[in-house]
């Protein structure tokens, strides 16, 4: 009988710190080693000092803002891979699978984590994706800003940290306002660059593939057939397969399997569920078929991957 795993690893702010911070990180910026009396519900801010250098694949139930000031790293959100270099902003929203790796030795930056309702005084949580296009499914979540724009954002970060470390009246409201202003600065840069995947100056085939990849990153656990996505996108399965293959060199089915592979890696790395439990959770008929699937894409067995990444 299948033993169904029901707790796909997804982190909230209260459980996330051990996943992204080193135990002995001595950085004093933001929430690192903050006094308990100064913490603010639904909000955290850090520098990359003390950041674990390989994160994910994993999910979170909060929003993220990442600012790479210098150096470089690789980031993957869903099926899309983004190189981060100096002056790069990156955004993720709840329930996305993401990972970071390949940090250069000189990488430095900042990141903010906040719950969906943290900005409610300024903007309802259901309006965040409308207000800030980089948090939208149709938006581009990673882009560069100019040196002047980065300077303004870092100044806002410093003001947030100063309020966080103080006990001044109205500090929580001030932090919310500074965070909103930072997101607004990012939006202005985004719009000025007209970098959306849905921009009309991009070919329809490009936009179709972009929408497909983003839909797969959301629905891959329940929708496993190319025809499912073709129906959602209003095209034939043959047309979708052909367009995806032309743009990426891989079939639409391979894109779906890649998301399943990320889910498998997340379960192996961040839970203690057995390989058999994970196989059944991902709807494989038996553990042996899951083993074959995993090894065909990674060159190693699920157990070997777990040992190497724990």
Secondary structure, 3 states (H helix, E strand, C coil): CCCCCCCCCEECHHHHHHHHECCCCCCCCCCCCCCHHHCECCEEEEECCCECCCEEEEEECCEEEEEEEECCEEEEECCEEEEECCCEEEEECCCCEEEEECCCCCCEEEEEEECCCCCCCCCCHHHHHHHCHHHCCCCCCEEECCHHHHHHHHHHHHHHHHHHHCCCCCHHHHHHHHHHHHHHHHHHHHHHHCCCCCCCCCCHHHHHHHHHHHHHHHHCCCCCCHHHHHHHHCCCHHHHHHHHHHHHCCCHHHHHHHHHHHHHHHHHHHCCCCHHHHHHHCCCCCHHHHHHHHHHHHCCCHHHHHHHHC
